[in-house]
Amino acid sequence: PPAGQRGLPGPPPAAPCRDPRSPIPPPPARRGWEEDASVAAVTPKVVRVLRSPLTSLPQTENRTTVNKNGMYQFEQASKCKAIQDNILSSSIKKKRYSEDYYLHIVTKLQNCTWIRKPEESTKFRSELASCCDAVHSFIASQNNTPLGSNMSYEVDSKKTILITEDVFKMLPVSSPLSVYHFKTCAVVGNGGILKNSSCGAEIDRSDFVFRCNLPPTTGSISKDVGNKTNLVTVNPSIIAQKYNKLNEKKTEFLENIAVYGDAFLLLPAFSFRSNTATSFKVYHTLQEFKATQRAIFFHPAYLKSLAQFWRTKGVKAYRLSSGFMITSAALELCENVKLYGFWPFSKSTEKTPISHHYYDNQLPKPGFHAMPKEYNQILQLHGKGILKLQFGKCESD
């Protein structure tokens, strides 16, 4: 049964009286999810009725097996519901929970069968759309950023940028992602848990693949992280530190991003004023060398709305992580969302040490992102069947 199921179907009605000599009619064919639901409905009370000497149905080994399976699945559903309640309650409390606490929760959650719940997905997508509207507002475009207007920055909110003709020309007419409807999307984080995961092939089968902060995807690591990239975020600090803000090293930059094919490079040009010049430099460099990649920019109003949305759910950080921003947008843009490499812990559930990233062990600035709170929300979305979180190794083909 689904993890965190809120209610179980009631017991089936008592069997009608019949002639004991007539054969038992075969049950109607059921789909897989109906079988799960009917088995889960076998409560202790129903089991007692089935075993009563007054019942005319004969006792068979098969029926006993179904009852035992039903009881087991009923107990599992109850346990998974309790885990989901535990995750929800810890997200509301201000208390700081230890890494071991979260690992304990994840270990239990891994034992719950994940089932997508379309009604929960639709409800949550509507909630996000009414607040943030990623379809139209996620990317700064000429449609949502008028020429001659003053745009407020996301974090430096008292500062504005005038949308001149030159800035306006850099923006797409409309959001390039609004024209697509994606059936399956992979949001690939950079967590060390991806090492030796064998998730590459599964990731590459997705309709659309989101990545964060220009991660490596070639060589032996591709079997774990895949090669396909449709959109990758770019932290301007990477451009500043690794490529000297593209005042030089342009060729090296272009060679390194060639692995992303014709992907969108998504930059936070309007989050901090200090990001603007570097982000625009990326845009102009791609244009100058006629690169296949295309630079696009987060819309600051979308990011502010998104931060407010998650603040009401207990995620109060200086700024959301790029992985959490992308996950939120994917939930609006995609029918099915699966997360890989989201693991903010220093060890696995088996206590094996895990590097912060699959390519290095550089830790983030303390206090900048609310990683435990973000991860708590992701666990809730997983438990509700809204998205699926890959915890460990992927199944081999």
N, C-alpha and C positions, 0 to 999 in steps of 0.2 A: 504493500500500500504506500501511497505518497508520504514523503517525510513531512512531519508537521501537520498532518491532516487534522482539520478542526472538528469534523463531525463524521461519524460512521453511520452507514445506513442502518435502519432499524431491523429487528429480526423478521425473517420471512413468515408469511401467514401459515397457520397449521394446515397440514395436508388434508384434503377432503376425504370422506369415507369412500371406500371402494370395495369391490369384490376381491378378496385376497387371492382368488384363482387367476385373475386377469394379470397379464404381464405389466411390469412397470414401464410406462412410456419413457423413451429417452429424453433427456432435457434438451431444450432448444439450443442451437449453436450460439455461443457467446464470443464476443471479441475479447482480446486479452485483458483490456482494462475492466470489462464487466466481470470477468472471472475473478480478478483481484478484489473487486468490490464485493462480490457475493461471498467469497471466502472470508473476507474481513468481517462480514456481517454475522458470522457464526459466534454469537456471544455465549457465555457460560449457561445462561438461562435456556437458550435454544438447545445446547448440547444435552441438558438434563431432559428436555422434552423428547429429543431423539432417542434417548436411552430408556425412556419410561416403558414399563411392561404393557401399558395401555395402548401404546402406539402400534398400529398394525403393520408399519414398515419393517421388513426383516433387517436384522443387524448383519452387515457385511464388513469384511476387512477393509474394502475400499472406502466405505462411508466413515469408518473409524479413522482411517488415514486422513480423509478430508477434514474431519473434526479436529484432529490433532494439528494439521496444517493451519486450519482456520484459527485455532487458539493461539498458535505461535505467531501468525501474522497479526492477529488482534493485539497481542502483547507488544510486538515490534512497533505497531502503529502508535500505541500508547507511549512507548518509550521515546519514539521519534518526536511525538507531540510535546513531551516533557522537555526534550533537548531544545526544541524550537522556542518554547516558553522561557527556558533558561537564557537563551541568546537574547531574546527580546528584553527580558528583565535586566540583563547586564548592560544593555545599550541605554536604558533609561537612567540607571544609577550613575552618579558622578564618580564613583569609586574607580580607582585604577586597578585593572586586573593584570595578573602576572602572565608571562608567556606560557608558563606551564598550565595555567587555567585554560587559555585558548587552545593549547595543544590537546588537552583533555576533552574539550568540547568537539574539536575537529575529529579526534579518534572515534568518538561516539557517532558523530554525524556521518562518517564514512561507512558505517554499518547500516545506514538507512538507504533503502532503494530510492534513487531520484526519479521522479516522474514530473514531466512538464505539465503545468496547469494553465491552459490557455486563458481561462477566465481571470486568474490572478494576474497573468501577464498583461491582458487587455486593460484591467483596472489600473495597474501601476503605470502603464504607458500613458493612459489618459491623465493620470495625476501629474506625471512629468510634463506632458504636453501642455496642460493648462497653466503650468508654472513657467516653463522654460522654452518649449517649442523648438526642439533641435532641428526639425525638418526645415524651418525657415530662418532660425536665428543663431544656430550653432556657428556658422561661418559668416564673417563680415562680407557683405555683397553690396552691389550698387542699389539693389532693391531695399535693403534695410539700413543703408548708411548714406543719407542724402548728401549730394554735392553742396559744399558751402556750410555744412553743419559743424558744430563743435561736439566731438565725441569725448565723453568722460572715460578716463582710464579705469580698468577693473579694480586695481589695488590703490594706485595713486589717484583716488577718485576725485580729489579737489583739482586735479590737473586735467586739462583737455587738449585735444589735438584738432586743428582745423582740417576738415576734409577738403583739401585743395584739388585742383584738376589732376595733378600728378598722383596724389594718393588715390583718388577716385578711379583712375585708370588701372591701378594695380588690382582692384577688386573685381571678382567675377560678377556678371550681371545678376545672377541669382546663385543660391547655394548649389555647388556642383553635386552635393550628395542628395538634394531633394528630388532629383529625377529618377533615383533608383529605389527599388524595393528589394531589400536583401532577405533571402530566406534564412541563410545561416551566416553568422558572423563570429569570428574568433578575435578576442581581445587578448593580445599576448603581452603579459608583463615580463619583467626581466629578472624575476626571482631565481635564486640558485637551485630551486627545486626542479627547474627544467632540465638540469644536467642529468644525462642518462635516463630521460623520461620516454624516449622514443615517440614523442608527440608530433614530430615534424610532418609526417604524411597526413595525419588527421587535420592539423592546422591548415595545410596547403589545400585540402579539399573544401574548405569553407568558401562561400561566395565572396566574402569581403574580409580582409585581415587588417586589423589595426595593430600598430606597434608603437612603442614609446621611446623617445630620446635616441634615435639613430643607433640601434643595437646591432651587433654583428650577427649575420645570418649565413655566412658562407663557410665552407670547409667542413670538418667533421661535426661541428655543432648543429648543422642543418638537419641532421636526423632527429634532433631533439626539439628544435625551434622552428623548422620549416624555412622555406625561401620566399614564399609569396608575401608580398606587402602591397596593400592598396592605399594605406594612409599611415604615415609615421609622424609623430610629434617631434619637434626640434626645440630643445632648450637653448636659448640664445647664449647661455654661459658656455655651452659646448663649442659654439662657433667662436666665441671670444678666446677661450683657453686653448683649443686645439688648432684653430685656423687663423688666429690673430685677427678676428673680426672680418676676415676675408680681404683685409688690406693686402695680404699676400696669401700664398698657399691655396689659391683658387683651384688650381689643377688638382691638387691632392684632395680637396673637398669634393670636386666633381667625380674623381675616380672612386672615392669611397662611397658616394651615394648612388653610383651606377648600379649597385646590387639591388636597389629598390625598384628598378624598372621605371614604369611611368607613374609611380605613386605620387600622391599629394604629400607635400611637406607642410605640416601644420604648425604655425608659430604663434606665440602669444605677443604679437607686436603691440597690442594696446592694453597690456596688463600693467606694466611699469613703463614709465617714460624712457628709462634706460634701455629697454628692450627694442624700442622702435627702430633706431638707426640700423642695428645689427640685423633685425628681421627684414627690413627693406633691402639691405645689402644682399641677403640670400635671394630675395626675389629678383633683383637686378642681375646677379651673377648667373642665375638660371636662364634669364632672358638673353644676356650677353653671349653665352656659349650655346644657346639653343638646346638646352638640356631637355630630356624627356620628362623630367619631374616638374611639378608645378607648385609654387609656394602659395599657400592660402593662410588666412589669419583667423584665430578665434575672435568672435564678437564679444567685447567686454560686458555688454549688457546681459548676454546669455550666461557668462560665467558668474556674474553677480547674482542673477536669479537662481542659478544652480546652487551656489554657496548658501543662499538663504533657504532654499528647499531642504538641503541636507542639515542645516543648522537646526531646523525644527524637529529633526529626527535624532539630534544629539551629536552630530559631527561638527564640532566647533574648533576650527583650526585657523591658523594665520592664512592658509590657502589650501584648497583641495589638491591632492596629487594629480598629475596628468593622467595616470592610469584610471583613477576614479572618475575624472571628467569624461574620459573616452568611454568608460563603461556606461555612464549615465546617458550619453548621446546614443550609444549603440542600442540601448534598451528602447529608444524611440524609433531608431532607423531600421532595426532588424527584427525579424519574427522570432528567431532563435539565437540566443547569445551564449557563448561558452568562453570562460576565462581560463587562461593558462599562465603559469608563472607568477601567480599572485600568492606570495608567501612571505609575510613580513617577520619571519621568525629565524632565529639563529640555528635552529635544529629541526629535524623531522619529528614525526610522532614516535619514531623508534629511537629518538635521542641522538641520531647521527648529525654531526655538525653540517650546516648548510651555509654557503657563502651568500652575501646579500644579493649580488647579481650573478647570473650564470657565467659572466665573463670577467668579473672582479669582485672584490669584497669592500668596495668603497661605500661607507655608510652615509645616509642623508644627514642634513643639518638637524640637530635635535630641536624639537619643538616647532619645526616649520610645517610639517604635515601631521594630521591626527591618524596615523596608520592603524592603531588598534580599533579606533572607532569606525574607520572606513571598513576595515575587514569585518567588523561585527555586522555592519549593514550588508556586506556581500554575503556573509553566512546566512543572514535572514532571507535574502533574495533567493539563495540556493535552496534553503529549507522550504520556501513557499512555492518552488517550482517555476520561478520567474526567469532565472538564469541558472546555468550549470557551472560549477566551479570544479576544475580538474585538480584533484589533490595530489596525485602521484603519477605513476607511470601510465601511459596510454596502452591500450590493447594493441598488440601487433596485428598487421594485416594477415 
